[in-house]
């Protein structure tokens, strides 16, 4: 079984000071690029698990979301490979996939033969940490600390360094 890093998108990989509704709105943080490169080179599979309620709300379509994610994959190619992306389009509807529920993580783990005990969920919201915990992952929180997270840091590069230290890769 493989080990993985499950990454929230907005606020972790890319700037979300304004909503990302078109590919041109996607601005990837430099610290995310360097952090993802470290994790990828250490042998982790990288996944993106993101709530995208703007689809249900009508701000963005599934087709536009695919274009945004295609741009993200292309922009990250010099640094890492994203194994898979799962997003939840629901906002008001009840869903097993909308974080804090762990559905996206569990589905990707089963599909890609991931050992969740050796894996991490990295997010900037308490719902990300809760989803990771419920899935059986260790968690890293970016931004305002969460007492349930194993690691609390400022950005994805710091998260990568701490995860690798935690896993005795350094």
C-alpha positions, 0 to 999 in steps of 0.5 A: 500500500502507498502513502499519500498527502491529501491536500485541500486546494483553496488557501493551501495550494492556491490563493483564495482571496478571491473565488477561483471561478476561471482558470485565470483566477488560479494563482498557485503559492510558491510555498505550495510548489516547493512543499509539494515538490518535497513531498512528491520527491519523498514518495508520497502520492499527491491528491487534491480534495476540495469542497467546491460548493460554488458549483451547486450555487451556480458560480462555476460549472463542472466544465469550468472546474475541470479547466481550472484543475487542468491548469493547476496540474499543468502549472505544477508539472515542474514540481510534482504530479497530482495523482488524482483530484476529487471535488464536492460540488455540493453546498446545501445538499447533504453529501458524504463527500463534503468536508468535514465528512471523509468521503473524498479521502476514503474514495481516493484511498480505496481507488489508489490503494492508499494506507491512510495510517501512513497518510496526511490531510493538509488543510487550512480549515477546521473541516479539513482537519476533521475530514482527515481525522475521520478518514484515519489520516494524520493532519497538518493545519495551515494558518490558524492552529487547530489543537486536533492537528499533529502539525500547525504551520504557516504554509505548505512548504513548512507542512512538507518539512514537518511531515518529512521530519515526522516520517523520518525522511530527513 
